[in-house]
């Protein structure tokens, strides 16, 4: 189990029944990066990965 699995499990447990928009998720990710700027690169990579449908294709690299 990865360390992040605990956070993902908590997310599913606490908010798993909710439905959210991608616009809401993007706003939350922006707020997270504003609060924790050291995580800008990983959040950007996750957002790009999600935007491309989980594809491993990375046109920028």
Secondary structure, DSSP 4 states (H G I P E B T S, - for coil): --HHHHHHHHHHHHHTT----HHHHHHHHHHHHHH-GGGHHHHHHHHHHHHTTT----TT-
